[in-house]
Amino acid sequence: MSTIRILRPKQKWKASPATLLPTALLFRLFNPQSHFTVVLDDQLVGRIGREEVKIFDVEPGEHRIYLRFLRLRKSTELRVSLKDGEEQQFVCATSAMGWPTLREVST
């Protein structure tokens, strides 16, 4: 088995008019959920909330992973190739406009 680990650290917002106003409007108008849905190989495999870590055991080989938020927004799909016993880590966050982001953690 191989492992995919997703981290969602506490987000530090930069206070500038370009980021603060759209974010404040988004939260006020839509009151978004505080979690992302994790989609692995076209299957919903769980949710990740603020300051959480999720671990998914997968078979070795090629996998596709992305995040969904409010069913309307999704992150860029990432492809990962894992060998037996290998672990890959990702970190997720939200952009200033409310889009989920997912990137590999470089080791």
N, C-alpha and C positions, 0 to 999 in steps of 0.2 A: 504494500500500500504506500501511497504518497500522500502528502498533506498540502492543503492550501489554507493559509492563515490570513485573515483579513482584520486589520486594526482600524478602529475609528477613534482617534484621539480627540480630546476637547479642542474645538476650533477657536483660534484667536482671530477675532475680526479686526481688520484695520479700519479705523474711523476716518473715512474721507467721504465727501459728498457723493463721489462716483459709486461707492460701494454701500454706504450706509443707507441712503435713501431708497434704492431699489430693494434692498434686503428688508428694510422696515416696512415698505409697502407690501412686499410679498407675505410677510408674517401677519400683517394686519388684515389684508384682504382674504387670504386663503387659509390662514392658520394651519400651515402644513404639518404633517406628521413628523415625528422626530426620528423616524427609522427609514432605512433603505431596504429594499427587497433585493436579495442576492440571487442572480440567475446564473447557473452553472450548466453548461451544455444544454441550453434551452429548457432547463427545469428549474422551477422555483425551489431553492434549497433552504431558505431561511431569511431572517431579518436581522439587521444589525442596527443597534441604537447608539446613542452618544456614549463615548468612553467604553465601548465594548470590544471584545475580541471574539471572533468566530473561527472555528477550526473545522475544516471539511476534509474527511478522508476520501481519497479518490484513487482510482486505478491508475497505474503508470500510463503515460501516453499524452496525446494532444487534448487540451481542454480550452473552452471558450468561457469567459466570465465577464459579466457586466452588472451594474447596479440600476435599479429602477426606483423612481421617487414619484409618488402621487399618480402612478400609471401613465403620466404624461411625459415625464422626463427620464432620460436614461444616459448613463455614462458611455464613453467609448468602449467598445468591446475589445478585450485583451485576449490574446492567445498565449497559452503557456504549454510547454512540453516538459513533462516530468518523468524522471527515471524512478525505478523502484527504490523506495525509502527516502526520496528527495522531498524537501519542503520549500515552497515558494511563499513569500510574504507580500501582501499588498496593503496599502493604506488608502482609506477613502475619506472624503470630505465633501463640502458643498462649496461651489463657486459663489461669488458675490451675487450672482443672478439666480441662485437656487438650483443650479444644475449639479447633479452628483458627479464626482470625479473619482477615478480609481487609477492608481499607479503602482508599479512594482517598487518594492523596497530594495535598494541596491545594498549589497553586502560587501 
